[in-house]
Amino acid sequence: MVTEEEPKQRLHLVFGGELKDLGAVDFRDLSALDIVGIFPDYASAQAAWRAKAQATVDHASMRYFIVHMHRLLDPETV
């Protein structure tokens, strides 16, 4: 009997907000950060990031980011 191994979770956080200055990553209002969600893989996180980034394209100081949470939880993973 062959068992399929479940893929390893590689959690990613997508969030964003309005920056104080386009040359830095300092947010204007931390209480207004948009936490989009936590995703089980990079592909789904990237899809969520792309949707939010495109929805705010007319607001030049809005930025969204993908954080590789799996690297924070287990620094030895790639």
mmCIF file of the N, C-alpha and C atoms, coordinates in Angstrom:
data_MODEL
# 
_entry.id   MODEL 
# 
loop_
_atom_site.group_PDB 
_atom_site.id 
_atom_site.type_symbol 
_atom_site.label_atom_id 
_atom_site.label_alt_id 
_atom_site.label_comp_id 
_atom_site.label_asym_id 
_atom_site.label_entity_id 
_atom_site.label_seq_id 
_atom_site.pdbx_PDB_ins_code 
_atom_site.Cartn_x 
_atom_site.Cartn_y 
_atom_site.Cartn_z 
_atom_site.occupancy 
_atom_site.B_iso_or_equiv 
_atom_site.pdbx_formal_charge 
_atom_site.auth_seq_id 
_atom_site.auth_comp_id 
_atom_site.auth_asym_id 
_atom_site.auth_atom_id 
_atom_site.pdbx_PDB_model_num 
ATOM 1   N N  . MET A 1 1  ? 0.828  -1.176 0.000  1.00 0.00 ? 1  MET A N  1 
ATOM 2   C CA . MET A 1 1  ? 0.000  0.000  0.000  1.00 0.00 ? 1  MET A CA 1 
ATOM 3   C C  . MET A 1 1  ? 0.880  1.251  0.000  1.00 0.00 ? 1  MET A C  1 
ATOM 4   N N  . VAL A 1 2  ? 0.657  2.136  -0.944 1.00 0.00 ? 2  VAL A N  1 
ATOM 5   C CA . VAL A 1 2  ? 1.434  3.369  -1.064 1.00 0.00 ? 2  VAL A CA 1 
ATOM 6   C C  . VAL A 1 2  ? 0.632  4.504  -0.448 1.00 0.00 ? 2  VAL A C  1 
ATOM 7   N N  . THR A 1 3  ? 1.262  5.228  0.454  1.00 0.00 ? 3  THR A N  1 
ATOM 8   C CA . THR A 1 3  ? 0.590  6.383  1.055  1.00 0.00 ? 3  THR A CA 1 
ATOM 9   C C  . THR A 1 3  ? 1.214  7.652  0.509  1.00 0.00 ? 3  THR A C  1 
ATOM 10  N N  . GLU A 1 4  ? 0.386  8.609  0.236  1.00 0.00 ? 4  GLU A N  1 
ATOM 11  C CA . GLU A 1 4  ? 0.885  9.889  -0.230 1.00 0.00 ? 4  GLU A CA 1 
ATOM 12  C C  . GLU A 1 4  ? 1.162  10.780 0.964  1.00 0.00 ? 4  GLU A C  1 
ATOM 13  N N  . GLU A 1 5  ? 2.350  11.346 0.962  1.00 0.00 ? 5  GLU A N  1 
ATOM 14  C CA . GLU A 1 5  ? 2.720  12.231 2.053  1.00 0.00 ? 5  GLU A CA 1 
ATOM 15  C C  . GLU A 1 5  ? 2.068  13.590 1.837  1.00 0.00 ? 5  GLU A C  1 
ATOM 16  N N  . GLU A 1 6  ? 1.499  14.125 2.888  1.00 0.00 ? 6  GLU A N  1 
ATOM 17  C CA . GLU A 1 6  ? 0.873  15.453 2.815  1.00 0.00 ? 6  GLU A CA 1 
ATOM 18  C C  . GLU A 1 6  ? 1.970  16.498 2.657  1.00 0.00 ? 6  GLU A C  1 
ATOM 19  N N  . PRO A 1 7  ? 1.768  17.457 1.737  1.00 0.00 ? 7  PRO A N  1 
ATOM 20  C CA . PRO A 1 7  ? 2.803  18.490 1.566  1.00 0.00 ? 7  PRO A CA 1 
ATOM 21  C C  . PRO A 1 7  ? 3.019  19.287 2.856  1.00 0.00 ? 7  PRO A C  1 
ATOM 22  N N  . LYS A 1 8  ? 4.270  19.671 3.085  1.00 0.00 ? 8  LYS A N  1 
ATOM 23  C CA . LYS A 1 8  ? 4.606  20.428 4.288  1.00 0.00 ? 8  LYS A CA 1 
ATOM 24  C C  . LYS A 1 8  ? 3.968  21.811 4.223  1.00 0.00 ? 8  LYS A C  1 
ATOM 25  N N  . GLN A 1 9  ? 3.384  22.225 5.335  1.00 0.00 ? 9  GLN A N  1 
ATOM 26  C CA . GLN A 1 9  ? 2.787  23.558 5.391  1.00 0.00 ? 9  GLN A CA 1 
ATOM 27  C C  . GLN A 1 9  ? 3.878  24.622 5.356  1.00 0.00 ? 9  GLN A C  1 
ATOM 28  N N  . ARG A 1 10 ? 3.665  25.593 4.522  1.00 0.00 ? 10 ARG A N  1 
ATOM 29  C CA . ARG A 1 10 ? 4.565  26.740 4.444  1.00 0.00 ? 10 ARG A CA 1 
ATOM 30  C C  . ARG A 1 10 ? 3.692  27.979 4.525  1.00 0.00 ? 10 ARG A C  1 
ATOM 31  N N  . LEU A 1 11 ? 3.408  28.377 5.770  1.00 0.00 ? 11 LEU A N  1 
ATOM 32  C CA . LEU A 1 11 ? 2.457  29.461 6.013  1.00 0.00 ? 11 LEU A CA 1 
ATOM 33  C C  . LEU A 1 11 ? 2.991  30.820 5.557  1.00 0.00 ? 11 LEU A C  1 
ATOM 34  N N  . HIS A 1 12 ? 2.080  31.609 4.983  1.00 0.00 ? 12 HIS A N  1 
ATOM 35  C CA . HIS A 1 12 ? 2.406  32.950 4.507  1.00 0.00 ? 12 HIS A CA 1 
ATOM 36  C C  . HIS A 1 12 ? 1.332  33.917 4.966  1.00 0.00 ? 12 HIS A C  1 
ATOM 37  N N  . LEU A 1 13 ? 1.762  35.064 5.454  1.00 0.00 ? 13 LEU A N  1 
ATOM 38  C CA . LEU A 1 13 ? 0.863  36.137 5.896  1.00 0.00 ? 13 LEU A CA 1 
ATOM 39  C C  . LEU A 1 13 ? 0.848  37.227 4.836  1.00 0.00 ? 13 LEU A C  1 
ATOM 40  N N  . VAL A 1 14 ? -0.342 37.689 4.473  1.00 0.00 ? 14 VAL A N  1 
ATOM 41  C CA . VAL A 1 14 ? -0.482 38.804 3.539  1.00 0.00 ? 14 VAL A CA 1 
ATOM 42  C C  . VAL A 1 14 ? -1.113 39.961 4.307  1.00 0.00 ? 14 VAL A C  1 
ATOM 43  N N  . PHE A 1 15 ? -0.452 41.118 4.270  1.00 0.00 ? 15 PHE A N  1 
ATOM 44  C CA . PHE A 1 15 ? -0.976 42.299 4.950  1.00 0.00 ? 15 PHE A CA 1 
ATOM 45  C C  . PHE A 1 15 ? -0.490 43.546 4.225  1.00 0.00 ? 15 PHE A C  1 
ATOM 46  N N  . GLY A 1 16 ? -1.107 44.662 4.557  1.00 0.00 ? 16 GLY A N  1 
ATOM 47  C CA . GLY A 1 16 ? -0.682 45.911 3.940  1.00 0.00 ? 16 GLY A CA 1 
ATOM 48  C C  . GLY A 1 16 ? -1.264 47.110 4.644  1.00 0.00 ? 16 GLY A C  1 
ATOM 49  N N  . GLY A 1 17 ? -0.906 48.251 4.141  1.00 0.00 ? 17 GLY A N  1 
ATOM 50  C CA . GLY A 1 17 ? -1.395 49.497 4.704  1.00 0.00 ? 17 GLY A CA 1 
ATOM 51  C C  . GLY A 1 17 ? -0.771 50.684 4.010  1.00 0.00 ? 17 GLY A C  1 
ATOM 52  N N  . GLU A 1 18 ? -1.133 51.853 4.485  1.00 0.00 ? 18 GLU A N  1 
ATOM 53  C CA . GLU A 1 18 ? -0.625 53.090 3.901  1.00 0.00 ? 18 GLU A CA 1 
ATOM 54  C C  . GLU A 1 18 ? 0.734  53.430 4.503  1.00 0.00 ? 18 GLU A C  1 
ATOM 55  N N  . LEU A 1 19 ? 1.696  53.681 3.643  1.00 0.00 ? 19 LEU A N  1 
ATOM 56  C CA . LEU A 1 19 ? 3.045  54.024 4.091  1.00 0.00 ? 19 LEU A CA 1 
ATOM 57  C C  . LEU A 1 19 ? 3.170  55.517 4.354  1.00 0.00 ? 19 LEU A C  1 
ATOM 58  N N  . LYS A 1 20 ? 4.029  55.877 5.322  1.00 0.00 ? 20 LYS A N  1 
ATOM 59  C CA . LYS A 1 20 ? 4.321  57.291 5.592  1.00 0.00 ? 20 LYS A CA 1 
ATOM 60  C C  . LYS A 1 20 ? 5.124  57.890 4.439  1.00 0.00 ? 20 LYS A C  1 
ATOM 61  N N  . ASP A 1 21 ? 6.067  57.102 3.946  1.00 0.00 ? 21 ASP A N  1 
ATOM 62  C CA . ASP A 1 21 ? 7.000  57.562 2.913  1.00 0.00 ? 21 ASP A CA 1 
ATOM 63  C C  . ASP A 1 21 ? 7.244  56.383 1.975  1.00 0.00 ? 21 ASP A C  1 
ATOM 64  N N  . LEU A 1 22 ? 7.201  56.614 0.683  1.00 0.00 ? 22 LEU A N  1 
ATOM 65  C CA . LEU A 1 22 ? 7.390  55.534 -0.289 1.00 0.00 ? 22 LEU A CA 1 
ATOM 66  C C  . LEU A 1 22 ? 8.794  54.941 -0.272 1.00 0.00 ? 22 LEU A C  1 
ATOM 67  N N  . GLY A 1 23 ? 9.739  55.626 0.339  1.00 0.00 ? 23 GLY A N  1 
ATOM 68  C CA . GLY A 1 23 ? 11.113 55.141 0.402  1.00 0.00 ? 23 GLY A CA 1 
ATOM 69  C C  . GLY A 1 23 ? 11.413 54.264 1.604  1.00 0.00 ? 23 GLY A C  1 
ATOM 70  N N  . ALA A 1 24 ? 10.409 54.001 2.425  1.00 0.00 ? 24 ALA A N  1 
ATOM 71  C CA . ALA A 1 24 ? 10.621 53.196 3.636  1.00 0.00 ? 24 ALA A CA 1 
ATOM 72  C C  . ALA A 1 24 ? 9.401  52.317 3.887  1.00 0.00 ? 24 ALA A C  1 
ATOM 73  N N  . VAL A 1 25 ? 9.520  51.455 4.859  1.00 0.00 ? 25 VAL A N  1 
ATOM 74  C CA . VAL A 1 25 ? 8.395  50.591 5.223  1.00 0.00 ? 25 VAL A CA 1 
ATOM 75  C C  . VAL A 1 25 ? 7.921  50.964 6.623  1.00 0.00 ? 25 VAL A C  1 
ATOM 76  N N  . ASP A 1 26 ? 7.446  52.196 6.756  1.00 0.00 ? 26 ASP A N  1 
ATOM 77  C CA . ASP A 1 26 ? 6.848  52.683 7.990  1.00 0.00 ? 26 ASP A CA 1 
ATOM 78  C C  . ASP A 1 26 ? 5.398  53.010 7.670  1.00 0.00 ? 26 ASP A C  1 
ATOM 79  N N  . PHE A 1 27 ? 4.492  52.396 8.430  1.00 0.00 ? 27 PHE A N  1 
ATOM 80  C CA . PHE A 1 27 ? 3.072  52.584 8.157  1.00 0.00 ? 27 PHE A CA 1 
ATOM 81  C C  . PHE A 1 27 ? 2.537  53.828 8.845  1.00 0.00 ? 27 PHE A C  1 
ATOM 82  N N  . ARG A 1 28 ? 1.642  54.505 8.166  1.00 0.00 ? 28 ARG A N  1 
ATOM 83  C CA . ARG A 1 28 ? 1.042  55.739 8.671  1.00 0.00 ? 28 ARG A CA 1 
ATOM 84  C C  . ARG A 1 28 ? 0.230  55.468 9.945  1.00 0.00 ? 28 ARG A C  1 
ATOM 85  N N  . ASP A 1 29 ? -0.558 54.392 9.967  1.00 0.00 ? 29 ASP A N  1 
ATOM 86  C CA . ASP A 1 29 ? -1.430 54.095 11.109 1.00 0.00 ? 29 ASP A CA 1 
ATOM 87  C C  . ASP A 1 29 ? -1.470 52.585 11.328 1.00 0.00 ? 29 ASP A C  1 
ATOM 88  N N  . LEU A 1 30 ? -0.757 52.119 12.344 1.00 0.00 ? 30 LEU A N  1 
ATOM 89  C CA . LEU A 1 30 ? -0.684 50.675 12.598 1.00 0.00 ? 30 LEU A CA 1 
ATOM 90  C C  . LEU A 1 30 ? -2.044 50.054 12.914 1.00 0.00 ? 30 LEU A C  1 
ATOM 91  N N  . SER A 1 31 ? -2.932 50.839 13.500 1.00 0.00 ? 31 SER A N  1 
ATOM 92  C CA . SER A 1 31 ? -4.255 50.298 13.827 1.00 0.00 ? 31 SER A CA 1 
ATOM 93  C C  . SER A 1 31 ? -5.112 50.094 12.575 1.00 0.00 ? 31 SER A C  1 
ATOM 94  N N  . ALA A 1 32 ? -4.678 50.671 11.447 1.00 0.00 ? 32 ALA A N  1 
ATOM 95  C CA . ALA A 1 32 ? -5.440 50.544 10.204 1.00 0.00 ? 32 ALA A CA 1 
ATOM 96  C C  . ALA A 1 32 ? -4.833 49.522 9.240  1.00 0.00 ? 32 ALA A C  1 
ATOM 97  N N  . LEU A 1 33 ? -3.862 48.737 9.707  1.00 0.00 ? 33 LEU A N  1 
ATOM 98  C CA . LEU A 1 33 ? -3.277 47.719 8.830  1.00 0.00 ? 33 LEU A CA 1 
ATOM 99  C C  . LEU A 1 33 ? -4.365 46.761 8.358  1.00 0.00 ? 33 LEU A C  1 
ATOM 100 N N  . ASP A 1 34 ? -4.251 46.362 7.114  1.00 0.00 ? 34 ASP A N  1 
ATOM 101 C CA . ASP A 1 34 ? -5.195 45.418 6.517  1.00 0.00 ? 34 ASP A CA 1 
ATOM 102 C C  . ASP A 1 34 ? -4.560 44.028 6.548  1.00 0.00 ? 34 ASP A C  1 
ATOM 103 N N  . ILE A 1 35 ? -5.026 43.195 7.474  1.00 0.00 ? 35 ILE A N  1 
ATOM 104 C CA . ILE A 1 35 ? -4.540 41.822 7.564  1.00 0.00 ? 35 ILE A CA 1 
ATOM 105 C C  . ILE A 1 35 ? -5.411 40.996 6.619  1.00 0.00 ? 35 ILE A C  1 
ATOM 106 N N  . VAL A 1 36 ? -4.871 40.648 5.476  1.00 0.00 ? 36 VAL A N  1 
ATOM 107 C CA . VAL A 1 36 ? -5.630 39.919 4.462  1.00 0.00 ? 36 VAL A CA 1 
ATOM 108 C C  . VAL A 1 36 ? -5.857 38.486 4.913  1.00 0.00 ? 36 VAL A C  1 
ATOM 109 N N  . GLY A 1 37 ? -4.818 37.841 5.439  1.00 0.00 ? 37 GLY A N  1 
ATOM 110 C CA . GLY A 1 37 ? -4.980 36.481 5.941  1.00 0.00 ? 37 GLY A CA 1 
ATOM 111 C C  . GLY A 1 37 ? -3.689 35.696 5.956  1.00 0.00 ? 37 GLY A C  1 
ATOM 112 N N  . ILE A 1 38 ? -3.807 34.461 6.446  1.00 0.00 ? 38 ILE A N  1 
ATOM 113 C CA . ILE A 1 38 ? -2.694 33.519 6.474  1.00 0.00 ? 38 ILE A CA 1 
ATOM 114 C C  . ILE A 1 38 ? -3.039 32.408 5.494  1.00 0.00 ? 38 ILE A C  1 
ATOM 115 N N  . PHE A 1 39 ? -2.066 32.060 4.651  1.00 0.00 ? 39 PHE A N  1 
ATOM 116 C CA . PHE A 1 39 ? -2.305 31.118 3.573  1.00 0.00 ? 39 PHE A CA 1 
ATOM 117 C C  . PHE A 1 39 ? -1.356 29.927 3.680  1.00 0.00 ? 39 PHE A C  1 
ATOM 118 N N  . PRO A 1 40 ? -1.784 28.746 3.213  1.00 0.00 ? 40 PRO A N  1 
ATOM 119 C CA . PRO A 1 40 ? -0.998 27.529 3.393  1.00 0.00 ? 40 PRO A CA 1 
ATOM 120 C C  . PRO A 1 40 ? 0.170  27.365 2.434  1.00 0.00 ? 40 PRO A C  1 
ATOM 121 N N  . ASP A 1 41 ? 0.237  28.210 1.404  1.00 0.00 ? 41 ASP A N  1 
ATOM 122 C CA . ASP A 1 41 ? 1.331  28.099 0.441  1.00 0.00 ? 41 ASP A CA 1 
ATOM 123 C C  . ASP A 1 41 ? 1.542  29.446 -0.243 1.00 0.00 ? 41 ASP A C  1 
ATOM 124 N N  . TYR A 1 42 ? 2.678  29.564 -0.915 1.00 0.00 ? 42 TYR A N  1 
ATOM 125 C CA . TYR A 1 42 ? 3.021  30.836 -1.547 1.00 0.00 ? 42 TYR A CA 1 
ATOM 126 C C  . TYR A 1 42 ? 2.060  31.200 -2.668 1.00 0.00 ? 42 TYR A C  1 
ATOM 127 N N  . ALA A 1 43 ? 1.642  30.223 -3.446 1.00 0.00 ? 43 ALA A N  1 
ATOM 128 C CA . ALA A 1 43 ? 0.765  30.499 -4.594 1.00 0.00 ? 43 ALA A CA 1 
ATOM 129 C C  . ALA A 1 43 ? -0.543 31.157 -4.166 1.00 0.00 ? 43 ALA A C  1 
ATOM 130 N N  . SER A 1 44 ? -1.165 30.648 -3.114 1.00 0.00 ? 44 SER A N  1 
ATOM 131 C CA . SER A 1 44 ? -2.427 31.244 -2.662 1.00 0.00 ? 44 SER A CA 1 
ATOM 132 C C  . SER A 1 44 ? -2.186 32.603 -2.004 1.00 0.00 ? 44 SER A C  1 
ATOM 133 N N  . ALA A 1 45 ? -1.055 32.761 -1.311 1.00 0.00 ? 45 ALA A N  1 
ATOM 134 C CA . ALA A 1 45 ? -0.711 34.063 -0.729 1.00 0.00 ? 45 ALA A CA 1 
ATOM 135 C C  . ALA A 1 45 ? -0.463 35.086 -1.830 1.00 0.00 ? 45 ALA A C  1 
ATOM 136 N N  . GLN A 1 46 ? 0.211  34.669 -2.884 1.00 0.00 ? 46 GLN A N  1 
ATOM 137 C CA . GLN A 1 46 ? 0.494  35.582 -3.982 1.00 0.00 ? 46 GLN A CA 1 
ATOM 138 C C  . GLN A 1 46 ? -0.789 36.005 -4.693 1.00 0.00 ? 46 GLN A C  1 
ATOM 139 N N  . ALA A 1 47 ? -1.731 35.094 -4.843 1.00 0.00 ? 47 ALA A N  1 
ATOM 140 C CA . ALA A 1 47 ? -3.012 35.441 -5.473 1.00 0.00 ? 47 ALA A CA 1 
ATOM 141 C C  . ALA A 1 47 ? -3.756 36.481 -4.635 1.00 0.00 ? 47 ALA A C  1 
ATOM 142 N N  . ALA A 1 48 ? -3.748 36.309 -3.311 1.00 0.00 ? 48 ALA A N  1 
ATOM 143 C CA . ALA A 1 48 ? -4.405 37.271 -2.417 1.00 0.00 ? 48 ALA A CA 1 
ATOM 144 C C  . ALA A 1 48 ? -3.676 38.616 -2.446 1.00 0.00 ? 48 ALA A C  1 
ATOM 145 N N  . TRP A 1 49 ? -2.350 38.570 -2.421 1.00 0.00 ? 49 TRP A N  1 
ATOM 146 C CA . TRP A 1 49 ? -1.550 39.797 -2.490 1.00 0.00 ? 49 TRP A CA 1 
ATOM 147 C C  . TRP A 1 49 ? -1.833 40.548 -3.785 1.00 0.00 ? 49 TRP A C  1 
ATOM 148 N N  . ARG A 1 50 ? -1.845 39.833 -4.904 1.00 0.00 ? 50 ARG A N  1 
ATOM 149 C CA . ARG A 1 50 ? -2.071 40.457 -6.206 1.00 0.00 ? 50 ARG A CA 1 
ATOM 150 C C  . ARG A 1 50 ? -3.442 41.125 -6.273 1.00 0.00 ? 50 ARG A C  1 
ATOM 151 N N  . ALA A 1 51 ? -4.468 40.451 -5.740 1.00 0.00 ? 51 ALA A N  1 
ATOM 152 C CA . ALA A 1 51 ? -5.819 41.018 -5.743 1.00 0.00 ? 51 ALA A CA 1 
ATOM 153 C C  . ALA A 1 51 ? -5.873 42.310 -4.939 1.00 0.00 ? 51 ALA A C  1 
ATOM 154 N N  . LYS A 1 52 ? -5.261 42.317 -3.757 1.00 0.00 ? 52 LYS A N  1 
ATOM 155 C CA . LYS A 1 52 ? -5.265 43.527 -2.918 1.00 0.00 ? 52 LYS A CA 1 
ATOM 156 C C  . LYS A 1 52 ? -4.427 44.638 -3.549 1.00 0.00 ? 52 LYS A C  1 
ATOM 157 N N  . ALA A 1 53 ? -3.281 44.290 -4.090 1.00 0.00 ? 53 ALA A N  1 
ATOM 158 C CA . ALA A 1 53 ? -2.410 45.291 -4.712 1.00 0.00 ? 53 ALA A CA 1 
ATOM 159 C C  . ALA A 1 53 ? -3.112 45.926 -5.920 1.00 0.00 ? 53 ALA A C  1 
ATOM 160 N N  . GLN A 1 54 ? -3.787 45.123 -6.706 1.00 0.00 ? 54 GLN A N  1 
ATOM 161 C CA . GLN A 1 54 ? -4.488 45.665 -7.874 1.00 0.00 ? 54 GLN A CA 1 
ATOM 162 C C  . GLN A 1 54 ? -5.693 46.501 -7.462 1.00 0.00 ? 54 GLN A C  1 
ATOM 163 N N  . ALA A 1 55 ? -6.344 46.132 -6.371 1.00 0.00 ? 55 ALA A N  1 
ATOM 164 C CA . ALA A 1 55 ? -7.515 46.879 -5.905 1.00 0.00 ? 55 ALA A CA 1 
ATOM 165 C C  . ALA A 1 55 ? -7.132 48.264 -5.371 1.00 0.00 ? 55 ALA A C  1 
ATOM 166 N N  . THR A 1 56 ? -5.881 48.426 -4.962 1.00 0.00 ? 56 THR A N  1 
ATOM 167 C CA . THR A 1 56 ? -5.439 49.705 -4.390 1.00 0.00 ? 56 THR A CA 1 
ATOM 168 C C  . THR A 1 56 ? -4.424 50.418 -5.288 1.00 0.00 ? 56 THR A C  1 
ATOM 169 N N  . VAL A 1 57 ? -4.372 50.049 -6.555 1.00 0.00 ? 57 VAL A N  1 
ATOM 170 C CA . VAL A 1 57 ? -3.366 50.598 -7.473 1.00 0.00 ? 57 VAL A CA 1 
ATOM 171 C C  . VAL A 1 57 ? -3.469 52.118 -7.603 1.00 0.00 ? 57 VAL A C  1 
ATOM 172 N N  . ASP A 1 58 ? -4.649 52.702 -7.410 1.00 0.00 ? 58 ASP A N  1 
ATOM 173 C CA . ASP A 1 58 ? -4.808 54.147 -7.525 1.00 0.00 ? 58 ASP A CA 1 
ATOM 174 C C  . ASP A 1 58 ? -4.360 54.913 -6.277 1.00 0.00 ? 58 ASP A C  1 
ATOM 175 N N  . HIS A 1 59 ? -4.062 54.197 -5.208 1.00 0.00 ? 59 HIS A N  1 
ATOM 176 C CA . HIS A 1 59 ? -3.604 54.814 -3.956 1.00 0.00 ? 59 HIS A CA 1 
ATOM 177 C C  . HIS A 1 59 ? -2.104 54.538 -3.843 1.00 0.00 ? 59 HIS A C  1 
ATOM 178 N N  . ALA A 1 60 ? -1.300 55.492 -4.290 1.00 0.00 ? 60 ALA A N  1 
ATOM 179 C CA . ALA A 1 60 ? 0.145  55.289 -4.444 1.00 0.00 ? 60 ALA A CA 1 
ATOM 180 C C  . ALA A 1 60 ? 0.871  54.900 -3.161 1.00 0.00 ? 60 ALA A C  1 
ATOM 181 N N  . SER A 1 61 ? 0.380  55.293 -2.014 1.00 0.00 ? 61 SER A N  1 
ATOM 182 C CA . SER A 1 61 ? 1.100  54.995 -0.776 1.00 0.00 ? 61 SER A CA 1 
ATOM 183 C C  . SER A 1 61 ? 0.644  53.702 -0.104 1.00 0.00 ? 61 SER A C  1 
ATOM 184 N N  . MET A 1 62 ? -0.279 52.983 -0.716 1.00 0.00 ? 62 MET A N  1 
ATOM 185 C CA . MET A 1 62 ? -0.699 51.679 -0.177 1.00 0.00 ? 62 MET A CA 1 
ATOM 186 C C  . MET A 1 62 ? 0.248  50.599 -0.672 1.00 0.00 ? 62 MET A C  1 
ATOM 187 N N  . ARG A 1 63 ? 0.685  49.736 0.239  1.00 0.00 ? 63 ARG A N  1 
ATOM 188 C CA . ARG A 1 63 ? 1.560  48.627 -0.121 1.00 0.00 ? 63 ARG A CA 1 
ATOM 189 C C  . ARG A 1 63 ? 1.093  47.366 0.609  1.00 0.00 ? 63 ARG A C  1 
ATOM 190 N N  . TYR A 1 64 ? 1.187  46.252 -0.082 1.00 0.00 ? 64 TYR A N  1 
ATOM 191 C CA . TYR A 1 64 ? 0.880  44.946 0.495  1.00 0.00 ? 64 TYR A CA 1 
ATOM 192 C C  . TYR A 1 64 ? 2.126  44.083 0.435  1.00 0.00 ? 64 TYR A C  1 
ATOM 193 N N  . PHE A 1 65 ? 2.263  43.205 1.427  1.00 0.00 ? 65 PHE A N  1 
ATOM 194 C CA . PHE A 1 65 ? 3.450  42.383 1.575  1.00 0.00 ? 65 PHE A CA 1 
ATOM 195 C C  . PHE A 1 65 ? 3.070  40.934 1.839  1.00 0.00 ? 65 PHE A C  1 
ATOM 196 N N  . ILE A 1 66 ? 3.984  40.037 1.471  1.00 0.00 ? 66 ILE A N  1 
ATOM 197 C CA . ILE A 1 66 ? 3.859  38.623 1.816  1.00 0.00 ? 66 ILE A CA 1 
ATOM 198 C C  . ILE A 1 66 ? 4.987  38.311 2.790  1.00 0.00 ? 66 ILE A C  1 
ATOM 199 N N  . VAL A 1 67 ? 4.634  37.794 3.955  1.00 0.00 ? 67 VAL A N  1 
ATOM 200 C CA . VAL A 1 67 ? 5.622  37.396 4.966  1.00 0.00 ? 67 VAL A CA 1 
ATOM 201 C C  . VAL A 1 67 ? 5.682  35.875 4.987  1.00 0.00 ? 67 VAL A C  1 
ATOM 202 N N  . HIS A 1 68 ? 6.882  35.340 4.855  1.00 0.00 ? 68 HIS A N  1 
ATOM 203 C CA . HIS A 1 68 ? 7.083  33.897 4.885  1.00 0.00 ? 68 HIS A CA 1 
ATOM 204 C C  . HIS A 1 68 ? 7.113  33.446 6.353  1.00 0.00 ? 68 HIS A C  1 
ATOM 205 N N  . MET A 1 69 ? 5.940  33.184 6.904  1.00 0.00 ? 69 MET A N  1 
ATOM 206 C CA . MET A 1 69 ? 5.855  32.826 8.323  1.00 0.00 ? 69 MET A CA 1 
ATOM 207 C C  . MET A 1 69 ? 6.587  31.524 8.630  1.00 0.00 ? 69 MET A C  1 
ATOM 208 N N  . HIS A 1 70 ? 6.602  30.601 7.679  1.00 0.00 ? 70 HIS A N  1 
ATOM 209 C CA . HIS A 1 70 ? 7.280  29.328 7.915  1.00 0.00 ? 70 HIS A CA 1 
ATOM 210 C C  . HIS A 1 70 ? 8.763  29.535 8.179  1.00 0.00 ? 70 HIS A C  1 
ATOM 211 N N  . ARG A 1 71 ? 9.336  30.583 7.623  1.00 0.00 ? 71 ARG A N  1 
ATOM 212 C CA . ARG A 1 71 ? 10.760 30.865 7.866  1.00 0.00 ? 71 ARG A CA 1 
ATOM 213 C C  . ARG A 1 71 ? 10.968 31.429 9.270  1.00 0.00 ? 71 ARG A C  1 
ATOM 214 N N  . LEU A 1 72 ? 9.967  32.125 9.808  1.00 0.00 ? 72 LEU A N  1 
ATOM 215 C CA . LEU A 1 72 ? 10.075 32.645 11.163 1.00 0.00 ? 72 LEU A CA 1 
ATOM 216 C C  . LEU A 1 72 ? 9.880  31.527 12.183 1.00 0.00 ? 72 LEU A C  1 
ATOM 217 N N  . LEU A 1 73 ? 8.968  30.591 11.856 1.00 0.00 ? 73 LEU A N  1 
ATOM 218 C CA . LEU A 1 73 ? 8.658  29.502 12.775 1.00 0.00 ? 73 LEU A CA 1 
ATOM 219 C C  . LEU A 1 73 ? 9.766  28.450 12.793 1.00 0.00 ? 73 LEU A C  1 
ATOM 220 N N  . ASP A 1 74 ? 10.379 28.226 11.646 1.00 0.00 ? 74 ASP A N  1 
ATOM 221 C CA . ASP A 1 74 ? 11.450 27.230 11.523 1.00 0.00 ? 74 ASP A CA 1 
ATOM 222 C C  . ASP A 1 74 ? 12.514 27.797 10.585 1.00 0.00 ? 74 ASP A C  1 
ATOM 223 N N  . PRO A 1 75 ? 13.467 28.553 11.118 1.00 0.00 ? 75 PRO A N  1 
ATOM 224 C CA . PRO A 1 75 ? 14.454 29.258 10.284 1.00 0.00 ? 75 PRO A CA 1 
ATOM 225 C C  . PRO A 1 75 ? 15.291 28.353 9.371  1.00 0.00 ? 75 PRO A C  1 
ATOM 226 N N  . GLU A 1 76 ? 15.321 27.065 9.638  1.00 0.00 ? 76 GLU A N  1 
ATOM 227 C CA . GLU A 1 76 ? 16.122 26.175 8.809  1.00 0.00 ? 76 GLU A CA 1 
ATOM 228 C C  . GLU A 1 76 ? 15.390 25.716 7.551  1.00 0.00 ? 76 GLU A C  1 
ATOM 229 N N  . THR A 1 77 ? 14.109 26.052 7.409  1.00 0.00 ? 77 THR A N  1 
ATOM 230 C CA . THR A 1 77 ? 13.391 25.702 6.191  1.00 0.00 ? 77 THR A CA 1 
ATOM 231 C C  . THR A 1 77 ? 13.693 26.708 5.103  1.00 0.00 ? 77 THR A C  1 
ATOM 232 N N  . VAL A 1 78 ? 13.483 26.310 3.909  1.00 0.00 ? 78 VAL A N  1 
ATOM 233 C CA . VAL A 1 78 ? 13.738 27.195 2.763  1.00 0.00 ? 78 VAL A CA 1 
ATOM 234 C C  . VAL A 1 78 ? 12.482 27.875 2.332  1.00 0.00 ? 78 VAL A C  1 
# 
